[in-house]
Amino acid sequence: MAIPSITNKKRLVLLLFLSSIALLLLVFRLGWIQIVKGEKYREMAQVQQTRDIPIPAKRGIIYDRNGKELAISASTYTVWARPTEVTKSGKADDTVAKLAEILGENEEDIRKKVTRKNTSLVKVKKWIEKETADSIRKEGLKGISIAEDNRRYYPFGNFASHVIGHTTDDNMGLSGVELKYDKYLSGLPGRWIKNTDAAGRQLYYGTDKYYEAENGLNVVLTIDEIIQHFTEKALSNTLAATKAKRVFGIVMDPKTGDVLAMSVKPDYDPNDARTPLDENLKREYDVADNKEKSKIWNKMWRNPIISDTYEPGSTFKLITSAAGLEEGVVAPDSSFHSPGYIVVAGQRLKCWRYYRPHGHQSFTEGVQNSCNPVFVEVGQRLGIEKYYEYLDAFGFTNTTGIDLPGEGRAIIQNKNIIGPVELATMSYGQGISVTPLQLISAISAVGNDGKLMKPRIVKELVDDEGNVIHRYEPNMVRQVISEKTAKELSTIMESVVSDGSGKKAYIPGYRVGGKTGTADKVIDGRYAKGKTYSSFISLAPANDPKLAVLVVVDEPQGVRFGSLTAAPAVGEILKDSLRYLEVEPQFNEEEVKEYEKAEVSVPEIRNLPLKEAAQILSKNNLRYETEPMNVENSDITIIDQFPKPGAKVLENSVIILYLKKE
């Protein structure tokens, strides 16, 4: 046997040394992986082996004050893809083709989603029907899964859209109550977790856990669906009659501050919130670029009752009246004389009827006539300091704090810089801008014995079992004027409707108080000629107010006086709403002869086609309105009605018919 040479021995020693170093390095590397980085790699393995599919929470229902569903979450399905699994399956082309066929989508669009690199989970399509989801499941496509989902749905379409608001595609609140109460409505999402191998097959020793989503809380509004319907109908009629730019109105319970109805026309359908319903706006939208579309959406979704200010005009004279009566600088029978103008600091301020002056009149008659010089004099008697105290007391120097997003602030000049002319114009509603909500809240205090209430739109939060989680109680802000002053001003307001400019709001059998208002619009810092806000505000019944109503007509065409544009709408809302609230009319002798009608019993018309129901109502001398309002199919079935069958109503009363969704 040959003896190894010195060279070979050195080579063997070097090989042994190198092998030992390599072995030590491997041991060190293994220890590094197992001990130092072990937790990291275990997590990576867990991620690779775990399929985690999100399960969206069911958004809470939005109800009206009587439990009518205004916004619900409809069950639907979402298609998810894991691009890595789709690609590794070797059947990516087949998967793309079958998905595109079932979903009715473009193949290239589907391919971009399901083969996207560096993405573990991709949402292919939201909100598909159950039949479509079942068809995809039957195909057994690798890397494709179906998860339950929820889609926000508004059963009455554009009904109360500016109050309810709408959500994003991801069911997050974007406007209205949906935005303000998003954290309560949203709930907590769930997850479906399972362990799979590289091929996507579930591991028999792995976990399969399904964590149910926690539904959001349900929100109960102060809105009364019936009164909201009456309001929307009246505003739609006014918009058509006046050809105005828009019309908005609000109905409030003066005793609690509850908003019973709030509407803006034209409005939008929250089920398709990005497509305008107004034909003129839709034409703009169709040719607009993305930047312009954003402006259109903001314009369409913005609630002017909450967010925008306007010069209230003569309706603000009620605030001047309240302050003057409370401070004793004027009484209902105080005497005034108007030559058609008044000179203040060398400037002549005209009455609206300067061409035929009102002449001698009492203060009550001055309110009836809406005579500007009368209110200038009352403002002068009060003085700047005292007048501003009442602006603050009535809530015009701050927001109302209503539970809706985007509330605006009144624009009031600093009292330290205003002079006699500014005080004079402010006293009759010019040179000051307020939100419609601020104005109706202030006038509601007159109908609540002088107590100013904080307006509210949400009554309570309830869970799915109907348990009240939180109740929002009525909140009195402060006593603004005395009960005596409130009664005096209510009587004066009633005389405006019975003997003054508000006769179009007169309702036989009811004592209605109100005040008209017409003010030029301010555009780019200047009064725009021929463009006005025409309005009417009302309390009814005047002796014990159940409702406060404000309607504002923005840029009416033709006749622009609030007495002829807004007052009829207020009268229509009050007439239907007071009957609905079962406020008994009290006819005087003349009204009994002229207006009292025979009572009829409401027939049973539920589950009948609209065409047949209309004939039955006509035979009983009754009229009807439908919800939704626009109906093309006369064979559609009636699922509910108001008033209910058997109720006693006057002839020619309106019956509201709720129609089955087509």
C-alpha positions as CSV (number, residue, x, y, z in Angstrom):
1,M,0.0,0.0,0.0
2,A,1.4,3.3,-1.1
3,I,2.1,5.9,1.6
4,P,0.3,9.2,1.0
5,S,2.6,11.9,0.0
6,I,3.1,15.1,2.0
7,T,1.1,17.0,-0.7
8,N,-1.9,14.6,-0.5
9,K,-1.9,14.8,3.3
10,K,-2.0,18.6,3.1
11,R,-4.9,18.4,0.6
12,L,-6.8,16.1,2.9
13,V,-6.2,18.4,5.9
14,L,-7.4,21.4,3.8
15,L,-10.4,19.5,2.7
16,L,-11.3,18.5,6.2
17,F,-10.8,22.1,7.4
18,L,-13.0,23.4,4.6
19,S,-15.6,20.8,5.2
20,S,-15.6,21.6,8.9
21,I,-16.0,25.3,8.2
22,A,-18.8,24.6,5.7
23,L,-20.5,22.4,8.3
24,L,-20.2,25.1,10.9
25,L,-21.6,27.6,8.5
26,L,-24.5,25.4,7.8
27,V,-25.1,24.8,11.5
28,F,-24.9,28.5,12.1
29,R,-27.2,29.2,9.2
30,L,-29.7,26.6,10.4
31,G,-29.6,28.0,13.9
32,W,-30.1,31.5,12.5
33,I,-33.1,30.4,10.5
34,Q,-34.6,28.2,13.2
35,I,-33.9,30.3,16.3
36,V,-33.1,33.9,15.4
37,K,-35.5,34.2,12.3
38,G,-37.8,31.3,13.2
39,E,-40.7,33.4,14.2
40,K,-40.5,35.4,10.9
41,Y,-40.4,32.3,8.7
42,R,-43.2,30.7,10.7
43,E,-45.3,33.8,10.0
44,M,-44.4,33.7,6.3
45,A,-45.4,30.0,6.1
46,Q,-48.6,30.8,7.9
47,V,-49.4,33.5,5.4
48,Q,-48.6,31.3,2.4
49,Q,-50.8,28.5,3.8
50,T,-53.7,30.7,5.0
51,R,-56.5,32.0,2.9
52,D,-58.2,35.0,4.6
53,I,-61.3,36.3,2.9
54,P,-63.0,39.4,4.4
55,I,-66.7,39.2,5.3
56,P,-68.2,42.7,5.3
57,A,-70.5,43.7,8.2
58,K,-74.1,44.3,7.4
59,R,-74.7,48.0,7.6
60,G,-77.4,49.1,10.0
61,I,-80.9,50.0,8.8
62,I,-82.1,53.6,8.8
63,Y,-85.7,53.9,9.9
64,D,-88.2,56.8,10.0
65,R,-89.6,57.7,13.4
66,N,-92.4,55.1,12.9
67,G,-90.2,52.2,11.8
68,K,-90.5,52.5,8.0
69,E,-87.3,51.3,6.4
70,L,-85.6,54.1,4.5
71,A,-82.1,52.5,3.9
72,I,-81.3,48.8,4.1
73,S,-78.4,46.4,3.3
74,A,-79.4,43.9,0.6
75,S,-77.5,40.5,0.6
76,T,-75.3,40.0,-2.4
77,Y,-71.9,38.4,-3.3
78,T,-68.4,39.4,-4.3
79,V,-65.9,37.6,-6.5
80,W,-62.3,37.4,-5.2
81,A,-59.2,36.1,-6.9
82,R,-55.7,35.0,-5.7
83,P,-53.5,35.8,-8.8
84,T,-50.7,33.4,-7.7
85,E,-53.1,30.4,-7.6
86,V,-54.7,31.4,-10.9
87,T,-51.4,31.6,-12.6
88,K,-49.9,28.4,-11.1
89,S,-53.0,26.4,-12.0
90,G,-52.0,26.4,-15.7
91,K,-55.5,27.3,-16.7
92,A,-55.5,31.0,-16.4
93,D,-56.9,31.5,-19.9
94,D,-59.8,29.1,-19.2
95,T,-60.5,30.9,-15.9
96,V,-60.5,34.3,-17.5
97,A,-62.8,33.2,-20.3
98,K,-65.3,31.5,-18.0
99,L,-65.3,34.4,-15.6
100,A,-65.8,36.9,-18.4
101,E,-68.6,34.9,-19.8
102,I,-70.5,34.5,-16.5
103,L,-70.0,38.0,-15.3
104,G,-70.6,39.6,-18.7
105,E,-67.3,41.4,-18.6
106,N,-64.5,42.1,-21.0
107,E,-61.9,39.3,-21.0
108,E,-58.9,41.7,-20.9
109,D,-60.3,43.5,-17.9
110,I,-60.7,40.2,-16.1
111,R,-57.2,39.0,-17.0
112,K,-55.6,42.2,-15.6
113,K,-57.3,41.5,-12.3
114,V,-56.8,37.8,-11.8
115,T,-53.2,37.7,-13.0
116,R,-52.0,40.8,-11.3
117,K,-48.5,40.4,-9.9
118,N,-47.4,41.1,-6.3
119,T,-50.9,41.0,-5.0
120,S,-52.3,38.3,-2.8
121,L,-56.0,39.0,-3.1
122,V,-57.9,40.9,-5.7
123,K,-61.6,41.9,-5.8
124,V,-62.9,40.9,-9.2
125,K,-66.5,42.1,-9.0
126,K,-68.8,43.3,-6.3
127,W,-72.5,42.8,-5.8
128,I,-73.4,39.9,-8.1
129,E,-76.6,38.0,-7.8
130,K,-76.9,34.6,-6.2
131,E,-77.5,32.8,-9.5
132,T,-74.3,34.3,-10.9
133,A,-72.4,33.3,-7.8
134,D,-73.7,29.7,-8.0
135,S,-72.6,29.5,-11.6
136,I,-69.0,30.5,-10.8
137,R,-68.9,28.0,-7.9
138,K,-70.0,25.2,-10.2
139,E,-67.0,25.8,-12.4
140,G,-64.6,25.1,-9.6
141,L,-62.1,27.7,-10.8
142,K,-58.7,27.6,-9.1
143,G,-57.9,30.7,-7.2
144,I,-61.4,32.1,-7.5
145,S,-63.7,32.3,-4.4
146,I,-67.1,33.8,-3.6
147,A,-67.8,35.7,-0.4
148,E,-71.1,37.0,1.0
149,D,-71.4,40.8,0.8
150,N,-73.9,43.6,1.4
151,R,-75.0,46.4,-0.8
152,R,-76.7,49.6,0.4
153,Y,-80.2,49.9,-1.0
154,Y,-82.7,52.7,-0.7
155,P,-86.2,51.3,-1.2
156,F,-87.8,54.7,-2.0
157,G,-85.1,55.9,-4.4
158,N,-84.7,59.7,-4.2
159,F,-86.9,60.0,-1.1
160,A,-85.3,62.2,1.6
161,S,-82.0,61.7,-0.2
162,H,-80.4,64.9,1.2
163,V,-81.2,63.7,4.8
164,I,-80.3,60.0,4.5
165,G,-77.3,60.6,2.2
166,H,-75.5,57.7,0.5
167,T,-72.5,55.5,0.8
168,T,-69.3,54.7,-1.3
169,D,-68.9,51.4,-3.2
170,D,-67.2,50.1,0.0
171,N,-70.3,50.9,2.1
172,M,-68.8,53.8,3.9
173,G,-70.9,56.9,4.6
174,L,-70.4,59.7,2.1
175,S,-73.1,62.2,3.0
176,G,-76.1,62.9,5.2
177,V,-76.9,60.5,8.1
178,E,-74.9,57.8,6.4
179,L,-71.8,59.9,6.9
180,K,-72.6,61.5,10.3
181,Y,-73.5,58.1,11.9
182,D,-71.1,56.0,9.9
183,K,-69.3,54.6,12.9
184,Y,-72.5,53.3,14.4
185,L,-74.0,52.0,11.1
186,S,-70.8,50.3,9.8
187,G,-70.5,47.4,12.3
188,L,-67.4,45.2,12.5
189,P,-66.3,43.1,9.5
190,G,-65.8,39.3,9.8
191,R,-63.3,36.9,8.2
192,W,-63.2,33.4,6.7
193,I,-59.8,31.8,7.5
194,K,-58.6,28.4,6.2
195,N,-55.2,26.6,5.7
196,T,-54.3,25.3,2.2
197,D,-51.3,23.8,0.4
198,A,-49.5,25.4,-2.6
199,A,-52.2,24.1,-4.9
200,G,-55.0,25.8,-2.9
201,R,-56.2,22.5,-1.4
202,Q,-57.4,22.7,2.2
203,L,-55.1,21.0,4.6
204,Y,-56.8,18.3,6.6
205,Y,-54.8,19.2,9.7
206,G,-55.3,23.0,9.2
207,T,-57.9,25.4,10.5
208,D,-61.1,26.5,9.0
209,K,-62.6,29.4,11.0
210,Y,-65.5,31.6,10.1
211,Y,-65.7,34.8,12.1
212,E,-69.2,36.3,11.6
213,A,-69.4,40.0,11.0
214,E,-71.0,42.1,13.7
215,N,-73.9,44.1,12.2
216,G,-74.0,47.9,12.6
217,L,-76.6,49.6,14.8
218,N,-79.8,50.7,13.3
219,V,-80.6,54.4,13.3
220,V,-84.1,55.8,13.9
221,L,-84.7,59.2,12.5
222,T,-87.0,62.0,13.7
223,I,-88.2,62.2,10.1
224,D,-91.8,61.1,9.6
225,E,-92.1,59.3,6.3
226,I,-95.7,60.5,5.7
227,I,-94.9,64.2,6.4
228,Q,-91.8,63.8,4.3
229,H,-93.9,62.5,1.4
230,F,-96.3,65.5,1.7
231,T,-93.4,67.9,1.7
232,E,-91.7,66.4,-1.3
233,K,-94.9,66.4,-3.2
234,A,-95.6,70.1,-2.4
235,L,-92.0,71.1,-3.3
236,S,-92.1,69.1,-6.6
237,N,-95.4,70.9,-7.5
238,T,-93.8,74.3,-6.6
239,L,-90.7,73.6,-8.7
240,A,-92.8,72.8,-11.7
241,A,-95.1,75.8,-11.2
242,T,-92.5,78.4,-10.6
243,K,-89.8,76.9,-12.9
244,A,-87.3,77.8,-10.2
245,K,-83.7,76.8,-10.0
246,R,-84.5,74.7,-6.9
247,V,-86.9,74.6,-4.0
248,F,-86.2,73.5,-0.5
249,G,-88.3,73.0,2.6
250,I,-88.2,71.8,6.2
251,V,-90.8,70.8,8.7
252,M,-90.1,70.9,12.5
253,D,-91.8,70.1,15.7
254,P,-91.4,73.4,17.6
255,K,-91.9,71.7,21.0
256,T,-89.0,69.2,20.6
257,G,-86.8,70.5,17.7
258,D,-87.4,67.2,15.8
259,V,-87.0,67.6,12.1
260,L,-90.1,65.8,10.7
261,A,-89.3,66.5,7.0
262,M,-86.5,68.0,5.0
263,S,-86.3,68.1,1.2
264,V,-84.5,69.7,-1.6
265,K,-85.8,69.6,-5.2
266,P,-84.3,68.7,-7.6
267,D,-82.6,65.9,-5.7
268,Y,-80.8,62.6,-6.6
269,D,-81.2,58.9,-6.2
270,P,-78.7,57.5,-3.6
271,N,-79.0,54.1,-5.4
272,D,-77.2,55.8,-8.3
273,A,-75.8,58.9,-6.6
274,R,-73.5,60.0,-9.4
275,T,-76.2,60.3,-12.1
276,P,-78.2,63.5,-11.9
277,L,-82.0,63.2,-12.0
278,D,-82.4,66.8,-13.2
279,E,-82.4,66.9,-17.0
280,N,-80.5,70.1,-17.3
281,L,-77.8,69.0,-14.8
282,K,-77.6,65.6,-16.6
283,R,-76.8,67.3,-19.9
284,E,-74.0,69.2,-18.2
285,Y,-72.8,66.0,-16.6
286,D,-72.7,64.0,-19.9
287,V,-70.2,66.4,-21.5
288,A,-68.2,67.2,-18.3
289,D,-64.6,66.2,-17.6
290,N,-63.7,64.6,-14.2
291,K,-63.0,67.9,-12.5
292,E,-66.4,69.3,-13.6
293,K,-68.2,66.1,-12.6
294,S,-66.8,66.5,-9.1
295,K,-68.3,70.0,-9.0
296,I,-71.6,68.6,-10.2
297,W,-71.6,65.9,-7.6
298,N,-70.9,68.4,-4.8
299,K,-73.7,70.6,-6.1
300,M,-76.1,67.7,-6.3
301,W,-75.3,66.2,-2.9
302,R,-75.0,69.5,-0.9
303,N,-77.9,70.2,1.4
304,P,-78.6,74.0,1.2
305,I,-80.9,73.8,4.3
306,I,-78.0,72.9,6.4
307,S,-74.9,74.2,4.6
308,D,-75.9,77.3,2.7
309,T,-76.8,80.8,3.8
310,Y,-79.2,83.2,2.2
311,E,-80.7,86.6,2.9
312,P,-84.0,85.8,4.5
313,G,-85.8,89.0,3.6
314,S,-89.1,89.8,5.3
315,T,-89.3,86.5,7.2
316,F,-86.5,87.9,9.4
317,K,-88.8,90.7,10.4
318,L,-90.3,88.2,12.9
319,I,-87.0,88.2,14.8
320,T,-87.0,92.0,14.9
321,S,-90.7,91.8,16.1
322,A,-89.8,89.3,18.8
323,A,-87.0,91.5,20.2
324,G,-89.1,94.7,20.0
325,L,-92.1,93.1,21.8
326,E,-89.9,91.5,24.4
327,E,-88.0,94.7,25.2
328,G,-91.2,96.7,25.2
329,V,-90.1,99.2,22.5
330,V,-93.2,98.3,20.5
331,A,-96.7,96.7,21.2
332,P,-99.1,95.1,18.8
333,D,-101.2,98.2,18.7
334,S,-98.3,100.7,18.5
335,S,-98.9,103.4,15.9
336,F,-96.6,103.9,12.8
337,H,-96.7,106.0,9.7
338,S,-95.0,105.1,6.5
339,P,-94.7,107.5,3.5
340,G,-93.1,104.7,1.5
341,Y,-89.6,105.2,2.7
342,I,-87.5,106.1,5.7
343,V,-84.3,108.2,5.8
344,V,-81.4,106.8,7.8
345,A,-78.0,108.6,8.0
346,G,-78.9,110.5,4.9
347,Q,-79.9,107.4,2.9
348,R,-83.5,106.8,1.8
349,L,-84.5,103.2,2.4
350,K,-87.7,102.3,0.5
351,C,-90.6,100.1,1.4
352,W,-91.4,97.4,-1.1
353,R,-94.6,99.4,-1.8
354,Y,-93.0,102.8,-2.0
355,Y,-95.2,103.7,-5.0
356,R,-98.4,103.4,-2.9
357,P,-97.4,104.0,0.8
358,H,-99.0,102.1,3.6
359,G,-99.5,105.3,5.5
360,H,-100.9,105.1,9.1
361,Q,-100.9,101.6,10.5
362,S,-100.6,99.7,13.8
363,F,-97.5,97.5,14.4
364,T,-99.7,94.4,13.7
365,E,-100.8,95.9,10.4
366,G,-97.1,96.7,9.7
367,V,-96.3,93.0,10.0
368,Q,-99.2,92.1,7.8
369,N,-98.1,94.7,5.2
370,S,-94.4,93.7,5.7
371,C,-93.7,97.5,5.7
372,N,-89.9,98.1,5.9
373,P,-90.0,101.5,7.6
374,V,-91.9,100.0,10.5
375,F,-89.1,97.5,11.2
376,V,-86.3,100.1,10.7
377,E,-87.9,102.1,13.5
378,V,-88.2,99.1,15.8
379,G,-84.5,98.3,15.1
380,Q,-83.5,101.9,15.9
381,R,-85.5,101.8,19.2
382,L,-83.6,98.6,20.1
383,G,-80.2,99.8,19.2
384,I,-77.2,97.8,18.0
385,E,-76.2,96.3,21.4
386,K,-79.6,95.0,22.2
387,Y,-80.4,93.9,18.7
388,Y,-77.2,91.8,18.7
389,E,-78.1,90.3,22.0
390,Y,-81.2,88.8,20.4
391,L,-79.3,87.6,17.3
392,D,-77.1,85.7,19.7
393,A,-80.1,84.5,21.9
394,F,-82.0,83.2,18.8
395,G,-78.9,81.2,17.7
396,F,-77.7,83.2,14.7
397,T,-74.1,83.7,16.0
398,N,-73.4,80.0,16.1
399,T,-74.4,76.8,14.5
400,T,-77.5,74.9,15.7
401,G,-75.5,71.7,16.3
402,I,-77.8,69.5,14.3
403,D,-76.5,66.0,13.8
404,L,-75.9,66.3,10.1
405,P,-72.6,67.0,8.4
406,G,-71.5,70.3,6.8
407,E,-73.5,72.8,8.8
408,G,-72.9,76.4,7.8
409,R,-72.7,79.6,9.8
410,A,-74.7,82.8,9.5
411,I,-72.9,85.7,7.9
412,I,-73.3,88.6,10.3
413,Q,-71.3,91.8,10.3
414,N,-69.3,92.6,13.4
415,K,-71.3,94.9,15.6
416,N,-68.3,97.1,16.2
417,I,-68.2,98.2,12.6
418,I,-71.9,98.4,11.5
419,G,-73.6,101.8,11.4
420,P,-77.2,103.0,11.4
421,V,-77.9,102.0,7.8
422,E,-76.6,98.4,8.3
423,L,-78.8,98.0,11.4
424,A,-81.8,99.4,9.5
425,T,-81.4,96.9,6.6
426,M,-80.7,94.1,9.0
427,S,-84.0,94.8,10.8
428,Y,-86.0,93.9,7.6
429,G,-83.8,90.9,6.6
430,Q,-81.2,92.3,4.3
431,G,-77.4,92.5,4.9
432,I,-77.5,89.4,7.0
433,S,-77.3,85.8,5.7
434,V,-78.6,82.8,7.7
435,T,-79.1,79.1,7.1
436,P,-82.7,78.0,6.6
437,L,-82.2,75.6,9.6
438,Q,-81.2,78.6,11.8
439,L,-84.3,80.5,10.8
440,I,-86.8,77.8,11.4
441,S,-85.2,76.9,14.7
442,A,-85.5,80.5,15.8
443,I,-89.2,80.9,14.7
444,S,-90.0,77.5,16.3
445,A,-89.0,79.1,19.6
446,V,-92.0,81.5,19.1
447,G,-94.2,78.4,18.8
448,N,-92.7,76.9,21.9
449,D,-93.5,79.6,24.4
450,G,-90.1,81.3,23.8
451,K,-88.0,78.2,24.3
452,L,-85.3,77.6,21.7
453,M,-84.7,73.8,21.1
454,K,-81.7,72.2,19.5
455,P,-82.8,70.6,16.2
456,R,-82.2,66.9,15.9
457,I,-82.5,64.4,13.0
458,V,-81.8,61.2,14.9
459,K,-84.1,59.9,17.6
460,E,-82.3,56.8,18.8
461,L,-79.9,53.9,18.0
462,V,-81.3,50.4,18.3
463,D,-79.9,46.9,17.7
464,D,-81.3,44.1,15.6
465,E,-83.5,42.9,18.5
466,G,-85.1,46.3,18.8
467,N,-83.2,47.2,22.1
468,V,-82.5,50.9,22.4
469,I,-78.7,51.4,22.7
470,H,-78.9,55.1,23.0
471,R,-81.7,57.7,22.9
472,Y,-81.2,61.3,21.9
473,E,-83.5,63.4,24.1
474,P,-84.9,66.8,23.1
475,N,-82.5,69.5,24.3
476,M,-83.6,73.0,25.3
477,V,-80.9,75.6,24.5
478,R,-82.4,78.6,26.3
479,Q,-85.4,80.7,27.0
480,V,-85.2,83.4,24.3
481,I,-88.4,85.4,24.8
482,S,-91.2,85.2,27.4
483,E,-94.3,83.2,27.0
484,K,-96.3,86.4,26.8
485,T,-94.2,87.7,23.9
486,A,-94.4,84.4,22.1
487,K,-98.2,84.4,22.3
488,E,-98.4,88.0,21.1
489,L,-96.2,87.3,18.1
490,S,-98.1,84.1,17.2
491,T,-101.3,86.1,17.1
492,I,-99.7,88.7,14.9
493,M,-98.4,85.9,12.6
494,E,-101.9,84.5,12.4
495,S,-103.2,87.9,11.3
496,V,-100.7,87.8,8.4
497,V,-102.4,84.7,7.0
498,S,-106.0,85.7,7.8
499,D,-105.7,89.4,6.8
500,G,-102.3,90.1,5.3
501,S,-99.9,88.8,2.6
502,G,-99.9,85.2,3.7
503,K,-103.5,84.3,2.6
504,K,-102.3,81.6,0.2
505,A,-101.3,79.5,3.3
506,Y,-104.8,79.8,4.8
507,I,-106.4,76.4,5.6
508,P,-110.1,76.2,6.5
509,G,-110.6,75.0,10.0
510,Y,-107.1,75.7,11.2
511,R,-105.4,78.8,12.7
512,V,-102.3,79.3,10.7
513,G,-99.6,81.9,11.4
514,G,-96.9,82.9,9.0
515,K,-94.7,85.4,7.3
516,T,-93.7,86.0,3.7
517,G,-90.3,86.9,2.5
518,T,-88.7,88.0,-0.8
519,A,-85.1,89.0,-1.0
520,D,-82.7,89.7,-3.9
521,K,-79.9,87.1,-4.2
522,V,-76.3,88.1,-3.6
523,I,-74.0,86.8,-6.3
524,D,-70.2,87.7,-6.3
525,G,-70.8,90.3,-3.6
526,R,-73.6,92.2,-5.4
527,Y,-77.4,91.9,-5.6
528,A,-78.3,90.2,-8.8
529,K,-81.1,91.9,-10.6
530,G,-84.2,89.7,-11.2
531,K,-82.9,86.8,-9.0
532,T,-84.6,86.3,-5.7
533,Y,-85.2,84.0,-2.8
534,S,-88.9,83.8,-2.2
535,S,-90.0,82.2,1.1
536,F,-92.7,81.6,3.6
537,I,-92.4,80.5,7.2
538,S,-95.3,79.3,9.3
539,L,-96.5,77.9,12.6
540,A,-99.7,75.9,12.9
541,P,-102.1,75.8,14.7
542,A,-101.2,79.3,15.8
543,N,-102.8,78.8,19.2
544,D,-100.9,75.6,19.9
545,P,-98.2,75.0,17.2
546,K,-97.6,71.4,16.3
547,L,-95.6,72.2,13.1
548,A,-93.2,74.9,11.9
549,V,-92.7,74.9,8.1
550,L,-90.3,76.9,6.0
551,V,-90.2,76.8,2.2
552,V,-87.7,78.7,0.1
553,V,-88.0,79.1,-3.7
554,D,-84.6,79.8,-5.3
555,E,-84.9,82.0,-8.4
556,P,-88.6,81.6,-9.3
557,Q,-89.5,82.7,-12.8
558,G,-92.3,85.2,-13.4
559,V,-94.0,86.1,-10.2
560,R,-91.3,86.2,-7.4
561,F,-93.3,87.2,-4.3
562,G,-93.1,84.6,-1.5
563,S,-96.8,85.1,-0.9
564,L,-97.5,83.6,-4.3
565,T,-94.7,81.1,-4.7
566,A,-93.8,79.6,-1.3
567,A,-97.0,80.3,0.7
568,P,-99.1,77.8,-1.4
569,A,-96.6,75.1,-0.8
570,V,-96.6,75.7,2.9
571,G,-100.4,75.6,2.9
572,E,-100.4,72.3,1.0
573,I,-97.9,70.7,3.5
574,L,-99.8,71.9,6.5
575,K,-103.2,70.8,5.2
576,D,-102.1,67.2,4.6
577,S,-99.8,67.0,7.7
578,L,-102.3,68.4,10.2
579,R,-104.9,65.9,9.0
580,Y,-102.3,63.1,9.3
581,L,-101.5,64.2,12.9
582,E,-105.2,64.1,13.6
583,V,-105.4,67.7,14.6
584,E,-109.1,68.3,14.5
585,P,-110.2,71.3,12.3
586,Q,-112.4,73.9,14.0
587,F,-114.6,75.5,11.4
588,N,-116.3,78.8,12.0
589,E,-119.8,79.3,10.8
590,E,-118.8,80.6,7.4
591,E,-116.2,77.8,6.9
592,V,-118.8,75.1,7.8
593,K,-121.1,76.3,5.0
594,E,-118.3,76.6,2.5
595,Y,-115.8,73.9,3.3
596,E,-117.1,71.1,5.5
597,K,-117.3,67.9,3.6
598,A,-118.9,64.5,4.3
599,E,-116.7,61.9,5.8
600,V,-116.0,58.7,4.0
601,S,-114.4,55.4,5.1
602,V,-111.1,54.5,3.5
603,P,-111.5,51.2,1.5
604,E,-109.2,48.2,1.6
605,I,-107.0,48.4,-1.6
606,R,-103.8,46.6,-0.5
607,N,-102.7,43.8,-2.8
608,L,-104.7,45.2,-5.7
609,P,-103.3,46.6,-9.0
610,L,-102.9,50.4,-9.0
611,K,-105.4,50.7,-11.9
612,E,-108.1,48.9,-9.9
613,A,-107.3,50.7,-6.7
614,A,-107.6,54.1,-8.5
615,Q,-111.1,53.2,-9.7
616,I,-112.2,52.2,-6.2
617,L,-110.8,55.4,-4.6
618,S,-112.5,57.5,-7.3
619,K,-115.9,56.0,-6.5
620,N,-115.4,56.9,-2.9
621,N,-114.5,60.5,-3.8
622,L,-110.9,60.1,-2.7
623,R,-107.6,61.0,-4.4
624,Y,-104.3,59.2,-4.2
625,E,-100.5,59.7,-4.4
626,T,-98.0,56.9,-5.0
627,E,-94.7,56.1,-3.4
628,P,-92.5,56.2,-5.4
629,M,-94.1,59.1,-7.2
630,N,-93.4,58.3,-10.8
631,V,-95.1,55.2,-12.0
632,E,-95.5,54.0,-15.5
633,N,-97.0,50.5,-14.9
634,S,-100.7,50.8,-13.8
635,D,-100.7,47.0,-13.0
636,I,-98.1,47.3,-10.3
637,T,-99.4,45.9,-6.9
638,I,-100.1,48.0,-3.8
639,I,-98.3,46.6,-0.8
640,D,-99.4,49.3,1.8
641,Q,-101.6,52.3,2.2
642,F,-102.1,55.3,4.4
643,P,-104.6,55.9,6.0
644,K,-105.3,52.3,6.8
645,P,-108.6,50.7,5.7
646,G,-111.6,51.8,7.8
647,A,-110.2,55.2,8.8
648,K,-112.6,58.1,8.5
649,V,-111.4,60.9,6.3
650,L,-113.0,63.9,4.5
651,E,-114.0,63.6,0.9
652,N,-111.2,64.4,-1.6
653,S,-108.6,63.4,0.9
654,V,-105.3,62.0,-0.4
655,I,-104.5,58.3,0.2
656,I,-100.9,57.4,-0.1
657,L,-100.3,54.1,-1.9
658,Y,-97.0,52.2,-1.4
659,L,-96.2,50.2,-4.5
660,K,-94.3,47.0,-4.9
661,K,-90.8,47.3,-6.4
662,E,-90.9,46.5,-10.1
